[in-house]
């Protein structure tokens, strides 16, 4: 069996986390055959942990064997090398739902990858029912498909507490944490504007930001966010780009996590927050509503409405978190995975 996961660029934190979760799950589930994980990326970057599991081969060795050359940029995925028991991962249909974020070439590339996977009769697996539904409206539909709702192992999140990166006043009074990149669809301008109104109306919490600034699609967008942040004096704290462990320490020390994007797939930030019992203020996107089903520490807002985000912040500040089971989401991931690996998995979309 081969699992084909084609993220569009190096440094995709969500994709790294998903593959690490898949790694952990494969340690739990004993399978008869060895598993080669083929992971296509535009650059020769991959996590070192991928080589630590018995039965796995490192991606650079695989591709060099296939192409008889060193890795370069934009190497096409060798789809013909995969057999009919292959699994093809579609985390979301961002190019279909949010096409303005992509060039025509990028949209065509993603479409061709999906069509090729269908033509080769791979088992298509989705990260959400929402992605599965959007896919069903496309021209071609897979004969075999499955749902794999990724989660994070609670044991992985136990070692995070107070963050030394956050100011003492933030720690004492509490803070909202918005961990997203400063990209246009992440909706920073409305969110920071909402925070300014929240503070003007007596709100006590701070706002902590992190993430890369530049967005190649809208290269000047971050400057507008910077201008707004500079109006907030000491109420907003920008930590810049953080390594993964540092980001998690800031997230778990936060009182409330914000995810007010205009578009997301099955969110790593949301999943980590739900597993750890954090209070969440998130956009009322269909995928977030699906991801938050069964959870009680989550508040939904309209990401296009500043007033709605303000109200969500106010509600969250006085919200008392409910007790939660930190393991049920991971257990569901295991059940999804076992179902996906059944030999008779056949779907009808």
N, C-alpha and C positions, 0 to 999 in steps of 0.2 A: 504494500500500500504506500502511496505517496501523497503527501499533503501539499498542495500548491497554493501559496499565499502571495499575491503580487502587490504589495504596497508600492506607491508611486515615487517614493523618495527615501533617502537615508535619513535617520534620525526621527522616525515616526514613533513617538513614545507609546502610543496606543497599540501599534502593531507589535512592538517589542514585548509589551505586557501580555498581550494575547498569546504570543508564542511561548512566553515563559509559563503561562498558565497551562497551555497545551503540554509543555514539557513536564510540568508537575503532575498533570493528569495521566500522562503515559507512564509515569513511575508507579502510579497507583493501580492502573489497569494492566494486567498481564495479558499480552497478546502473543499469539503463536509465532507470528512472523516478525522479522526485524522491520524497522520503519525508517526509510530514508526521507528526510524532510528537505524538499527543494524549496528554497525561499528566494524568489526573484527580487532584486533591488537594483536601482539605477547605478549605484556605486558599489565598490567592493567593501562594503561595511556590513558587519553582522555581529551579533552578540557572541562573546566567547563561550557563554554557558551552553550554546547549542551543541558543542562537541562533547559535553560531559555525560551524555546519556548513552548507555550501551545500545548499539543498533543504529545510532545516528552517524551521519557522515557530514563533515564540514562543507558548507556551501561552496567555499572557494575551490576545494578539491573536486567537487562534483562538476562545477562549471568548467574548470580547466580540463577535466577529463573529456567533457562533451565537446569543447571547442578547440582543444589542443593549443591553447594560448592563455596568456594572462588575462585577468579580468579588465575590462575597460568600461566605458560609459555606454549606456543604452543598448546593452546586449539583449537581443530578442529572446523571450522565454522559449526554450526548446520544447514546445508542446508535443511534438511528435514522439518524444522520448517517454511519454507517460502512457500507462496502460489504462484499461477500462475500469480498474478498481481504484483509480485515482480520485482524490477529493479536491475540489476547487472552492476556495473561500471567497465569498462576496460579503465584505463587512458592511457596505452601504452602497447606495446608488446615487452618490453625491453628484456625479456628472449628469444624471437625469433630472434630479430635483433642483440642483443649483448650478446649471450649466454656465452661468456667467463667471464662475471661478476657474473655468478651463478654456484652453485654446481648442480650436477645431481638431487639431492633431491629437491632443490628449483625449478628447471625447471619443474620437475614432479608435484610438489605441485601446481604451477600456472596453469599448463595444466589441472590438475584434477579439479581445481576450475572452470575453464572456461567450461570444458566439462559437469560438473555437472549442471552449470547454464543453458546450452543449453538443457540438458536432462529434466530439470524441467520446460522448456519453459518460462524462465524469459525473460523480455524485456532487452536486452543488450544495454547499452549506452556507447558511446565512447567519448573521449575528443577531437578527431580530425578525419578528413576524412582519414588521413594517417594511423592511427591505425585501422580504419574500413577496409581500403584496405588490410593491412597486414593480418588482421583477416580473410578476405574473402579467402585467400590462404591456410588456415588451413583445416584440414580434415573435421571438422564439421562447419556448419554455422548456426547462429540463424535464426529462422523464424520471430522474431520480434526484431527490433533494432532501435536505434535512435542516434542522435548526440547532444551532450551538450558541447558547446564551452564555458568553464568557463571564467568568467571575475571577475574583482574587482570593487566594487562600488566606483565611484570617490569621494563620500563624505567621504569614509573611509581614503582617502589619503590626505586630505586637511591640516592636522595639522603638516605636516613634512616640515622642512626647513633646515637651517644650522645644522650641527652635531658638537657637542663639542668634539667628538672623533677624528676628523680629524685635522691635524696640520694647523696652520695659513697659511703657505706657500701653502699648498694644496688648501685651500679655496680661496686664492688670485689668484693663477695661474690656478686652476682647476685640476681635476683628472679623470682618468679612474677608474671605480669601477668594480672589479671582485668578486662577492659575493659567489662564489661556494665553496663547500668543497674541500679540497686538495686531491681529488680522481683522479685516473689515467684517467678515461674517461672524466674528466673535462678539461684536456688538459692544465694544468698550465705551463708545461715546455716550450711548443711551444709559449704560450702566453707571458710568461715572457721574453723568448728569443726575441720574436718580439718587445716587449717593449724596451729592451736594444738597439736593432737596431734603433728603432724609436727615442730614445733619442740621440743616436750617430749621427743621421742625422739631428739634430737640433730641435727635438720635445721638447715642453715646459711643457707638462702636467706631473703630477705625476701618479703613479699607487697605488691604495689602494686595499688590499686583506683582506678577512675575511673568516671564516669557519673552521670547524674541520679539523685537520691534518690527523689523522690515518684512513687508509682504510684497513679493515680486509682482503680484497682480495689481496692487494699488500701492506703489512705493512711497507715496507721500501721506498715506492715511495715518501712520503712527504720529506724525507731527501734530495732527489735529487732536489726538488723544493726549499728547504731551502738553499742549496748550491748556487743555481742560484740567489736567492733573496739577499743573502749576498754579491754578487758581485755588487749590484746596489746602494751601499752607502745609501744616503738619498732620492733616487728617488722612492723607493718602500716602502710602509708602511703596515705592517701586523697587523691587529687589533685582530686576533684570532677569537674564536667563539663569536658571538654576539647574544644576545636575539633579538627577532623579531622586537620590536619597535626600538631598536638601529640600527639594520640592515637597516630598512626602512629609518631612518634619514640619514644614510650615503649614501644610494642609491639616495634619492631625492636631496641631496646636490651635487651629482656628476655632472660633465659636460657630461660625456659619460659612459654608462653602457656596459660592455663586457659580452658576453655569447658565448664563443668560444668552447663549448663542442664538443666531438665526438659523443655523443648521448644524447638526451633529449626527454621527452614527451612534451605535451602542457605546456610551462614553466610559472611558477608563476612570476619569475623575469622578463621575457619578457613582460608578461601581465601587471604587475605593471608599468613597464617603458613606455609601449605604452599608457596606460591610462593617465599617468601623463605627456606625451609629451616629455620624455627624448630622447636623441639621443642614438641609439643602434648600436653596432657592434656585429653581431651574425654569427654563422656558417650557411652555406648554406644547412642545413638539410631540408628535405622535410617538416617536421612538423613546422619548423621556417618560411619557405617560406609561408606555409599555414597560420600560425599565424600572419604573417606580411602583409598579403594581404590587400590592401586598405590603408596602412600606408605609410607615406613619410619620416619619421624620422628614417629609419632603413637602415643599410649598411650590405650587406652579404659578407662573406669571406669564403675561403676554410680553414677549421680548420686544415688540414694536411699540409698546406703551410705557413711557417713562413713569406715569402714575401707577401703573400696575406693578412695576419693579419696586417703586417706593413702598407701596403697600406690602409687598412681599418682604422687604427688609424690615419694616416695622413689626410685622407678624413674627418674623424669625427672631427678632431681638428678645421678645417676651415669651417665645415658645419653649416649653419644657420638653426635652426629648423623651420619647417613649422607650421603654426597654425593647431590645431587639435580639433576635437570634442571629449571631454573626456567621453561622455555618450553613444556613438553609440555602443561600445563593450558590455557594460552592457545591453543595450536595446536588442542586438542580443542574449545575454544569456537568457534574459527573454522570447524571442520568441522561442528559442530552447527548453526551459523548458516547455512552454505551449504545444508545438508540441509533446514533449515526453510524456506528460500526457494525450494526447488524447486517448480515449478508443479504437479507430480503428487503432492505429499505427501498421502497418505491413510492414516490409521491405523485399526487395529482393536484396540480395547481389550478 
